[in-house]
Protein backbone atom coordinates (compact mmCIF):
# COMPACT_ATOMS: atom_id res chain seq x y z
CA UNK A 1 0.00 0.00 0.00
CA UNK A 2 1.03 3.61 -0.41
CA UNK A 3 2.00 5.88 2.46
CA UNK A 4 -1.38 7.61 2.35
CA UNK A 5 -3.08 4.30 3.16
CA UNK A 6 -0.82 3.83 6.17
CA UNK A 7 -1.50 7.39 7.34
CA UNK A 8 -5.26 6.96 7.28
CA UNK A 9 -4.90 3.64 9.10
CA UNK A 10 -2.75 5.50 11.63
CA UNK A 11 -5.51 8.10 12.04
CA UNK A 12 -8.07 5.35 12.66
CA UNK A 13 -5.75 3.61 15.12
CA UNK A 14 -5.18 6.86 17.02
CA UNK A 15 -8.92 7.48 17.30
CA UNK A 16 -9.44 3.91 18.52
CA UNK A 17 -6.62 4.45 21.02
CA UNK A 18 -8.16 7.75 22.20
CA UNK A 19 -11.44 5.90 22.81
CA UNK A 20 -9.59 3.54 25.17
CA UNK A 21 -8.74 0.77 22.72
CA UNK A 22 -5.55 -0.99 21.69
CA UNK A 23 -4.29 -1.44 18.15
CA UNK A 24 -1.81 -3.73 16.41
CA UNK A 25 -0.53 -3.17 12.87
CA UNK A 26 -0.24 -6.46 10.98
CA UNK A 27 2.11 -5.83 8.05
CA UNK A 28 3.73 -7.99 5.42
CA UNK A 29 5.89 -5.11 4.18
CA UNK A 30 7.04 -1.97 5.96
CA UNK A 31 9.67 0.70 5.53
CA UNK A 32 11.96 1.74 8.41
CA UNK A 33 10.46 5.24 8.49
CA UNK A 34 6.88 3.96 8.74
CA UNK A 35 7.88 1.42 11.35
CA UNK A 36 9.49 4.20 13.40
CA UNK A 37 6.33 6.31 13.10
CA UNK A 38 4.10 3.50 14.36
CA UNK A 39 6.37 2.60 17.25
CA UNK A 40 6.50 6.27 18.34
CA UNK A 41 2.72 6.15 18.59
CA UNK A 42 2.96 3.12 20.92
CA UNK A 43 1.42 0.72 18.40
CA UNK A 44 2.54 -2.88 18.27
CA UNK A 45 3.62 -4.32 14.92
CA UNK A 46 3.04 -7.95 13.95
CA UNK A 47 4.72 -9.46 10.90
CA UNK A 48 2.84 -11.35 8.19
CA UNK A 49 5.03 -13.85 6.32
CA UNK A 50 2.84 -14.11 3.25
CA UNK A 51 2.14 -12.28 0.04
CA UNK A 52 -0.19 -9.32 0.79
CA UNK A 53 -3.79 -10.15 -0.03
CA UNK A 54 -3.18 -13.88 -0.41
CA UNK A 55 -5.16 -16.69 1.20
CA UNK A 56 -2.23 -17.38 3.53
CA UNK A 57 -2.11 -13.70 4.48
CA UNK A 58 -5.82 -13.85 5.43
CA UNK A 59 -5.26 -17.02 7.52
CA UNK A 60 -2.33 -15.46 9.41
CA UNK A 61 -4.28 -12.27 10.00
CA UNK A 62 -7.28 -14.22 11.30
CA UNK A 63 -4.95 -16.09 13.66
CA UNK A 64 -3.62 -12.78 15.00
CA UNK A 65 -7.17 -11.55 15.56
CA UNK A 66 -7.99 -14.66 17.60
CA UNK A 67 -4.70 -14.53 19.52
CA UNK A 68 -5.28 -10.94 20.65
CA UNK A 69 -9.10 -11.19 20.94
CA UNK A 70 -9.40 -8.22 18.59
CA UNK A 71 -12.81 -6.63 18.15
CA UNK A 72 -12.15 -5.63 14.54
CA UNK A 73 -9.64 -6.05 11.75
CA UNK A 74 -9.28 -3.02 9.45
CA UNK A 75 -8.12 -3.86 5.92
CA UNK A 76 -6.66 -1.21 3.59
CA UNK A 77 -4.96 -1.73 0.24
CA UNK A 78 -5.78 -2.50 -3.38
CA UNK A 79 -4.29 -6.01 -3.15
CA UNK A 80 -7.09 -7.06 -0.79
CA UNK A 81 -10.17 -8.32 -2.57
CA UNK A 82 -13.45 -10.15 -2.03
CA UNK A 83 -11.87 -13.53 -1.20
CA UNK A 84 -9.68 -11.94 1.46
CA UNK A 85 -12.72 -10.40 3.16
CA UNK A 86 -14.68 -13.66 2.95
CA UNK A 87 -11.86 -15.65 4.55
CA UNK A 88 -11.66 -13.23 7.47
CA UNK A 89 -15.45 -13.13 7.90
CA UNK A 90 -15.74 -16.92 7.82
CA UNK A 91 -13.05 -17.08 10.52
CA UNK A 92 -15.28 -15.01 12.79
CA UNK A 93 -13.48 -11.67 12.35
CA UNK A 94 -15.43 -8.42 12.17
CA UNK A 95 -13.98 -6.62 9.13
CA UNK A 96 -13.77 -2.91 8.34
CA UNK A 97 -12.77 -2.61 4.68
CA UNK A 98 -11.25 0.69 3.54
CA UNK A 99 -11.93 1.30 -0.13
CA UNK A 100 -11.60 4.10 -2.68
CA UNK A 101 -13.49 3.17 -5.83
CA UNK A 102 -15.10 -0.26 -5.46
CA UNK A 103 -11.97 -2.16 -6.45
CA UNK A 104 -12.89 -5.38 -4.61
CA UNK A 105 -15.97 -6.02 -6.74
CA UNK A 106 -17.89 -7.84 -4.00
CA UNK A 107 -18.00 -7.03 -0.30
CA UNK A 108 -18.32 -9.37 2.68
CA UNK A 109 -17.03 -6.88 5.29
CA UNK A 110 -19.28 -5.76 8.15
CA UNK A 111 -18.44 -2.14 7.32
CA UNK A 112 -17.13 -0.67 4.07
CA UNK A 113 -15.54 2.78 4.38
CA UNK A 114 -14.98 5.04 1.36
CA UNK A 115 -14.03 8.54 2.55
CA UNK A 116 -13.74 10.06 -0.92
CA UNK A 117 -15.85 12.89 -2.26
CA UNK A 118 -16.69 10.65 -5.23
CA UNK A 119 -17.94 7.78 -3.02
CA UNK A 120 -21.16 6.35 -4.40
CA UNK A 121 -23.34 3.48 -3.22
CA UNK A 122 -23.51 2.23 -6.81
CA UNK A 123 -19.87 1.09 -6.46
CA UNK A 124 -20.88 -1.23 -3.62
CA UNK A 125 -24.07 -2.83 -4.92
CA UNK A 126 -22.46 -6.27 -4.72
CA UNK A 127 -22.36 -6.53 -0.94
CA UNK A 128 -23.86 -8.73 1.73
CA UNK A 129 -27.12 -7.63 3.40
CA UNK A 130 -25.27 -7.08 6.69
CA UNK A 131 -22.58 -4.83 5.13
CA UNK A 132 -22.93 -1.20 6.22
CA UNK A 133 -21.56 1.64 4.10
CA UNK A 134 -19.73 4.70 5.44
CA UNK A 135 -19.43 6.93 2.38
CA UNK A 136 -18.17 10.46 1.87
CA UNK A 137 -15.93 13.13 3.27
CA UNK A 138 -17.65 13.15 6.68
CA UNK A 139 -15.62 9.99 7.33
CA UNK A 140 -12.23 11.40 6.34
CA UNK A 141 -9.60 9.94 8.65
CA UNK A 142 -7.34 12.70 9.97
CA UNK A 143 -4.44 12.05 12.30
CA UNK A 144 -4.37 13.22 15.90
CA UNK A 145 -2.07 16.15 15.14
CA UNK A 146 -4.97 17.88 13.37
CA UNK A 147 -7.31 17.76 16.38
CA UNK A 148 -5.79 20.82 18.05
CA UNK A 149 -6.68 22.92 14.99
CA UNK A 150 -10.44 22.26 15.04
CA UNK A 151 -11.32 25.74 16.29
CA UNK A 152 -8.67 27.52 14.22
CA UNK A 153 -9.80 29.56 11.22
CA UNK A 154 -7.52 30.77 8.45
CA UNK A 155 -7.00 34.52 8.08
CA UNK A 156 -6.64 35.21 4.37
CA UNK A 157 -4.06 37.75 3.19
CA UNK A 158 -4.94 39.69 0.03
CA UNK A 159 -1.68 38.46 -1.55
CA UNK A 160 -0.02 35.21 -0.55
CA UNK A 161 3.68 34.37 -0.66
CA UNK A 162 4.03 30.95 1.01
CA UNK A 163 3.76 27.65 -0.88
CA UNK A 164 3.72 24.10 0.48
CA UNK A 165 4.73 21.33 -1.95
CA UNK A 166 3.81 17.76 -1.04
CA UNK A 167 3.52 14.83 -3.43
CA UNK A 168 2.91 11.97 -1.05
CA UNK A 169 5.18 9.41 0.52
CA UNK A 170 7.08 8.04 -2.47
CA UNK A 171 6.11 10.26 -5.45
CA UNK A 172 6.74 7.56 -8.10
CA UNK A 173 6.43 10.07 -10.97
CA UNK A 174 8.98 12.42 -9.34
CA UNK A 175 6.59 15.34 -9.79
CA UNK A 176 8.27 17.07 -6.83
CA UNK A 177 11.16 17.90 -9.16
CA UNK A 178 8.82 19.62 -11.60
CA UNK A 179 7.14 21.53 -8.77
CA UNK A 180 10.49 22.84 -7.52
CA UNK A 181 11.39 23.97 -11.03
CA UNK A 182 7.98 25.68 -11.35
CA UNK A 183 8.61 27.64 -8.14
CA UNK A 184 11.56 29.33 -9.85
CA UNK A 185 9.21 30.67 -12.56
CA UNK A 186 6.81 32.44 -10.16
CA UNK A 187 7.23 36.22 -10.28
CA UNK A 188 7.38 37.05 -6.58
CA UNK A 189 10.50 38.27 -4.83
CA UNK A 190 8.95 37.41 -1.44
CA UNK A 191 8.10 33.84 -2.35
CA UNK A 192 8.81 31.21 0.31
CA UNK A 193 8.28 27.48 -0.08
CA UNK A 194 8.50 24.33 1.99
CA UNK A 195 8.97 21.11 0.01
CA UNK A 196 8.03 17.94 1.89
CA UNK A 197 8.92 14.42 0.75
CA UNK A 198 8.08 11.12 2.41
CA UNK A 199 10.52 8.77 4.04
CA UNK A 200 10.18 6.33 1.14
CA UNK A 201 11.12 8.86 -1.56
CA UNK A 202 14.23 7.40 -3.20
CA UNK A 203 15.21 10.73 -4.81
CA UNK A 204 15.20 12.86 -1.67
CA UNK A 205 18.91 13.79 -1.76
CA UNK A 206 18.77 14.88 -5.40
CA UNK A 207 15.60 16.88 -4.72
CA UNK A 208 17.25 18.55 -1.74
CA UNK A 209 20.15 19.67 -3.94
CA UNK A 210 17.72 20.92 -6.59
CA UNK A 211 15.79 22.95 -4.00
CA UNK A 212 18.93 24.54 -2.57
CA UNK A 213 20.06 25.64 -6.04
CA UNK A 214 16.69 26.89 -7.29
CA UNK A 215 17.39 30.53 -6.48
CA UNK A 216 14.39 30.72 -4.17
CA UNK A 217 13.85 30.54 -0.44
CA UNK A 218 12.96 26.84 -0.33
CA UNK A 219 13.05 24.79 2.85
CA UNK A 220 13.39 21.07 2.05
CA UNK A 221 12.03 18.60 4.63
CA UNK A 222 11.81 14.82 4.73
CA UNK A 223 9.37 12.56 6.60
CA UNK A 224 7.83 15.33 8.71
CA UNK A 225 5.62 14.80 11.75
CA UNK A 226 4.12 18.32 11.82
CA UNK A 227 2.21 18.48 8.54
CA UNK A 228 -0.67 20.34 10.19
CA UNK A 229 1.65 23.19 11.23
CA UNK A 230 3.09 23.41 7.72
CA UNK A 231 -0.40 23.62 6.21
CA UNK A 232 -1.31 26.38 8.66
CA UNK A 233 1.85 28.25 7.63
CA UNK A 234 1.20 28.05 3.89
CA UNK A 235 -1.00 30.30 1.75
CA UNK A 236 -1.44 27.67 -0.97
CA UNK A 237 -0.30 24.12 -1.67
CA UNK A 238 0.88 22.24 -4.73
CA UNK A 239 -0.12 18.70 -3.92
CA UNK A 240 -0.86 15.23 -5.16
CA UNK A 241 -4.57 14.37 -5.03
CA UNK A 242 -4.14 11.74 -2.33
CA UNK A 243 -5.20 11.57 1.32
CA UNK A 244 -3.44 14.89 1.98
CA UNK A 245 -6.37 16.59 0.24
CA UNK A 246 -8.65 16.00 3.21
CA UNK A 247 -6.11 17.52 5.59
CA UNK A 248 -5.85 20.62 3.40
CA UNK A 249 -9.63 20.95 3.21
CA UNK A 250 -9.90 20.69 6.99
CA UNK A 251 -7.39 23.51 7.45
CA UNK A 252 -8.86 25.58 4.62
CA UNK A 253 -5.67 25.50 2.54
CA UNK A 254 -6.30 26.29 -1.16
CA UNK A 255 -4.44 23.90 -3.42
CA UNK A 256 -3.39 23.10 -6.96
CA UNK A 257 -3.93 19.36 -7.32
CA UNK A 258 -2.10 16.95 -9.61
CA UNK A 259 -3.21 13.33 -9.89
CA UNK A 260 -0.15 11.09 -9.79
CA UNK A 261 -2.19 7.91 -10.23
CA UNK A 262 -5.42 7.02 -12.00
CA UNK A 263 -7.37 6.56 -8.77
CA UNK A 264 -6.53 10.13 -7.68
CA UNK A 265 -8.29 11.73 -10.65
CA UNK A 266 -11.86 11.39 -9.26
CA UNK A 267 -10.76 13.01 -6.00
CA UNK A 268 -9.12 15.93 -7.81
CA UNK A 269 -12.10 16.45 -10.11
CA UNK A 270 -14.56 16.24 -7.25
CA UNK A 271 -12.71 18.81 -5.15
CA UNK A 272 -12.43 21.07 -8.20
CA UNK A 273 -16.20 20.88 -8.75
CA UNK A 274 -16.86 21.68 -5.10
CA UNK A 275 -14.60 24.73 -5.30
CA UNK A 276 -12.15 23.36 -2.70
CA UNK A 277 -9.12 23.17 -5.00
CA UNK A 278 -7.94 23.59 -8.60
CA UNK A 279 -7.33 20.41 -10.58
CA UNK A 280 -4.30 20.97 -12.82
CA UNK A 281 -4.52 17.56 -14.50
CA UNK A 282 -2.52 14.35 -14.47
CA UNK A 283 1.22 14.41 -13.77
CA UNK A 284 2.20 13.72 -17.36
CA UNK A 285 0.10 16.59 -18.73
CA UNK A 286 1.02 19.46 -16.39
CA UNK A 287 3.78 21.72 -17.70
CA UNK A 288 6.14 23.85 -15.62
CA UNK A 289 4.65 26.99 -17.11
CA UNK A 290 1.02 26.09 -16.37
CA UNK A 291 1.86 25.05 -12.82
CA UNK A 292 3.79 28.26 -12.15
CA UNK A 293 1.05 30.39 -13.71
CA UNK A 294 -1.66 28.64 -11.70
CA UNK A 295 0.24 29.12 -8.45
CA UNK A 296 0.93 32.77 -9.21
CA UNK A 297 -2.74 33.51 -9.99
CA UNK A 298 -3.92 31.82 -6.81
CA UNK A 299 -1.35 33.61 -4.65
CA UNK A 300 -2.43 36.97 -6.02
CA UNK A 301 -6.20 36.45 -5.68
CA UNK A 302 -7.27 36.58 -2.06
CA UNK A 303 -10.96 36.23 -2.91
CA UNK A 304 -10.43 32.97 -4.79
CA UNK A 305 -8.35 31.60 -1.94
CA UNK A 306 -10.94 32.67 0.62
CA UNK A 307 -13.77 30.96 -1.29
CA UNK A 308 -11.76 27.75 -1.72
CA UNK A 309 -10.84 27.79 1.97
CA UNK A 310 -14.46 28.10 3.08
CA UNK A 311 -15.59 25.30 0.76
CA UNK A 312 -12.87 23.01 2.08
CA UNK A 313 -13.66 23.65 5.73
CA UNK A 314 -17.34 23.04 5.06
CA UNK A 315 -16.53 19.69 3.44
CA UNK A 316 -14.20 18.25 6.10
CA UNK A 317 -14.89 18.95 9.78
CA UNK A 318 -12.15 16.75 11.24
CA UNK A 319 -14.52 14.37 13.06
CA UNK A 320 -14.38 11.52 10.55
CA UNK A 321 -12.18 9.20 12.60
CA UNK A 322 -14.45 9.63 15.61
CA UNK A 323 -17.49 8.81 13.48
CA UNK A 324 -15.87 5.63 12.21
CA UNK A 325 -14.84 4.56 15.71
CA UNK A 326 -18.40 5.26 16.85
CA UNK A 327 -19.69 2.95 14.11
CA UNK A 328 -17.20 0.24 15.15
CA UNK A 329 -18.31 0.55 18.77
CA UNK A 330 -21.97 0.43 17.82
CA UNK A 331 -22.74 3.93 19.05
CA UNK A 332 -26.13 5.11 17.86
CA UNK A 333 -25.46 8.83 17.76
CA UNK A 334 -22.77 11.38 18.59
CA UNK A 335 -22.71 15.15 18.99
CA UNK A 336 -20.63 17.70 17.11
CA UNK A 337 -20.56 21.52 17.18
CA UNK A 338 -22.88 23.19 14.68
CA UNK A 339 -21.29 24.76 11.63
CA UNK A 340 -22.45 27.29 9.05
CA UNK A 341 -23.86 24.64 6.73
CA UNK A 342 -26.31 23.52 9.45
CA UNK A 343 -28.30 26.74 9.20
CA UNK A 344 -30.79 25.37 6.68
CA UNK A 345 -31.49 22.06 8.43
CA UNK A 346 -32.01 23.84 11.76
CA UNK A 347 -34.52 26.13 10.05
CA UNK A 348 -36.34 23.12 8.57
CA UNK A 349 -36.46 21.44 11.98
CA UNK A 350 -37.63 24.63 13.71
CA UNK A 351 -40.50 25.06 11.24
CA UNK A 352 -41.73 21.50 11.50
CA UNK A 353 -45.44 21.77 12.55
CA UNK A 354 -44.95 19.55 15.59
CA UNK A 355 -41.95 21.59 16.75
CA UNK A 356 -43.85 24.86 16.31
CA UNK A 357 -46.81 23.46 18.26
CA UNK A 358 -44.44 22.55 21.11
CA UNK A 359 -42.75 25.95 21.09
CA UNK A 360 -43.57 28.90 23.33
CA UNK A 361 -43.56 31.07 20.17
CA UNK A 362 -45.59 28.86 17.78
CA UNK A 363 -45.67 31.17 14.73
CA UNK A 364 -43.66 30.00 11.66
CA UNK A 365 -40.15 31.45 11.48
CA UNK A 366 -39.20 33.39 8.30
CA UNK A 367 -35.83 32.50 6.76
CA UNK A 368 -34.40 36.01 7.23
CA UNK A 369 -35.30 35.95 10.93
CA UNK A 370 -33.79 32.48 11.38
CA UNK A 371 -30.60 33.47 9.53
CA UNK A 372 -30.12 36.51 11.79
CA UNK A 373 -30.78 34.37 14.88
CA UNK A 374 -28.40 31.61 13.75
CA UNK A 375 -25.63 34.07 12.92
CA UNK A 376 -26.03 35.70 16.32
CA UNK A 377 -26.00 32.37 18.17
CA UNK A 378 -22.92 31.12 16.34
CA UNK A 379 -21.06 34.28 17.41
CA UNK A 380 -22.37 34.25 20.97
CA UNK A 381 -19.73 32.82 23.37
CA UNK A 382 -22.54 31.92 25.80
CA UNK A 383 -24.31 29.67 23.29
CA UNK A 384 -23.50 26.11 22.25
CA UNK A 385 -25.42 24.44 19.43
CA UNK A 386 -24.64 20.73 19.11
CA UNK A 387 -25.84 18.57 16.21
CA UNK A 388 -26.66 14.92 16.82
CA UNK A 389 -25.62 12.52 14.03
CA UNK A 390 -26.30 8.85 13.52
CA UNK A 391 -23.54 6.39 12.63
CA UNK A 392 -23.87 7.36 8.95
CA UNK A 393 -23.25 11.05 9.69
CA UNK A 394 -26.91 11.96 9.11
CA UNK A 395 -28.17 14.84 11.31
CA UNK A 396 -30.97 13.61 13.58
CA UNK A 397 -31.47 16.46 16.06
CA UNK A 398 -29.98 19.34 18.02
CA UNK A 399 -29.11 20.20 21.62
CA UNK A 400 -28.66 23.91 22.44
CA UNK A 401 -27.26 25.45 25.61
CA UNK A 402 -27.62 29.17 26.42
CA UNK A 403 -25.46 30.00 29.41
CA UNK A 404 -26.59 32.60 31.93
CA UNK A 405 -24.22 34.79 33.92
CA UNK A 406 -24.64 32.65 37.08
CA UNK A 407 -23.27 29.39 35.60
CA UNK A 408 -26.77 28.09 34.97
CA UNK A 409 -28.14 27.53 31.48
CA UNK A 410 -31.33 27.07 29.49
CA UNK A 411 -31.36 24.11 27.14
CA UNK A 412 -33.39 23.28 24.06
CA UNK A 413 -33.68 19.91 22.31
CA UNK A 414 -35.39 18.85 19.10
CA UNK A 415 -35.36 15.70 16.95
CA UNK A 416 -35.94 15.57 13.20
CA UNK A 417 -39.36 14.30 12.15
CA UNK A 418 -38.15 11.02 10.62
CA UNK A 419 -36.14 10.14 13.75
CA UNK A 420 -38.87 10.61 16.35
CA UNK A 421 -40.20 7.70 18.42
CA UNK A 422 -36.81 5.95 18.09
CA UNK A 423 -35.41 6.93 21.49
CA UNK A 424 -33.11 9.61 20.12
CA UNK A 425 -34.51 12.36 22.38
CA UNK A 426 -33.21 10.79 25.56
CA UNK A 427 -29.82 10.03 24.01
CA UNK A 428 -29.50 13.64 22.78
CA UNK A 429 -30.31 14.91 26.27
CA UNK A 430 -27.84 12.52 27.93
CA UNK A 431 -25.02 13.42 25.55
CA UNK A 432 -25.79 17.16 25.65
CA UNK A 433 -25.83 17.21 29.44
CA UNK A 434 -22.47 15.47 29.44
CA UNK A 435 -21.04 18.15 27.15
CA UNK A 436 -22.46 20.94 29.31
CA UNK A 437 -21.10 19.52 32.56
CA UNK A 438 -17.73 18.89 30.93
CA UNK A 439 -17.59 22.58 29.99
CA UNK A 440 -18.80 23.96 33.32
CA UNK A 441 -18.79 21.45 36.13
CA UNK A 442 -20.93 23.38 38.60
CA UNK A 443 -23.70 24.12 36.12
CA UNK A 444 -27.45 23.96 36.63
CA UNK A 445 -29.44 23.16 33.50
CA UNK A 446 -33.03 24.35 33.04
CA UNK A 447 -35.56 23.05 30.52
CA UNK A 448 -39.15 24.17 29.97
CA UNK A 449 -41.61 21.83 28.26
CA UNK A 450 -45.30 22.13 27.45
CA UNK A 451 -47.20 19.47 29.48
CA UNK A 452 -48.78 18.00 26.35
CA UNK A 453 -45.32 17.29 24.90
CA UNK A 454 -45.08 13.97 26.70
CA UNK A 455 -42.18 12.67 24.58
CA UNK A 456 -39.95 15.54 25.73
CA UNK A 457 -41.13 15.19 29.32
CA UNK A 458 -40.16 11.52 29.29
CA UNK A 459 -36.75 12.34 27.77
CA UNK A 460 -35.89 14.82 30.53
CA UNK A 461 -37.26 12.65 33.33
CA UNK A 462 -35.35 9.59 32.11
CA UNK A 463 -32.22 11.78 31.99
CA UNK A 464 -32.61 12.48 35.74
CA UNK A 465 -34.04 16.00 35.49
CA UNK A 466 -36.06 17.08 38.51
CA UNK A 467 -39.63 18.22 37.91
CA UNK A 468 -39.99 21.60 39.67
CA UNK A 469 -43.65 22.03 38.78
CA UNK A 470 -45.63 24.19 36.41
CA UNK A 471 -44.73 27.77 35.43
CA UNK A 472 -45.79 30.30 32.80
CA UNK A 473 -43.49 30.96 29.81
CA UNK A 474 -44.57 33.54 27.20
CA UNK A 475 -48.15 33.07 28.29
CA UNK A 476 -48.00 29.26 28.00
CA UNK A 477 -48.06 26.60 30.70
CA UNK A 478 -44.71 24.86 31.04
CA UNK A 479 -43.17 22.12 33.17
CA UNK A 480 -39.87 23.34 34.62
CA UNK A 481 -37.13 20.69 34.69
CA UNK A 482 -33.78 21.08 36.48
CA UNK A 483 -30.57 19.04 36.30
CA UNK A 484 -27.47 19.76 38.38
CA UNK A 485 -24.11 18.08 38.69
CA UNK A 486 -25.16 16.98 42.16
CA UNK A 487 -27.89 14.94 40.51
CA UNK A 488 -25.28 13.47 38.15
CA UNK A 489 -22.95 12.55 41.02
CA UNK A 490 -25.70 10.81 42.97
ABEGO torsion letter per residue (X at the ends): XBAAAAAAAAAAAAAAAAAGBBBBBBBABBBAAAAAAAAAAGBBBBBBBBBBGBAAAAAAAAAAAAAAGBABBBBBEAABBAAAAAAAAAAGBBBBBBBAAGAAGBBABABBBBABAABBAAAAABBBAABBBBBEAAABBBBAAAAAAAABBBBBBABBABBBBBAEAAGAAGAAAAAAAAAAABBBAABBBBBBBBAABAAAAAAAAAAAAAGBBBBBBBGBAAAAAAAAABABBBBBBBAAAAAAAAAGBBBBBBBABAAAAAAAAAAAAAGABBBAEBAAABBAAAAAAAAAAAAABAAAAAAAAAAAAAABAGAAAAAAAAAAAGBABBBBBBBAAAAAAAAAAAABAAAAAABABABBBBAAAAAAAAAAAAABAABBBBBBBBAAGBBAEBBBBBBBAAGBBBBBBBBBAAABGAGAAAAAAAAAAAAAAAABAABBBBBBBBAABAAAAAAAAAAGBBBAEBBBBGGBBBBBBBBBAAAAAX
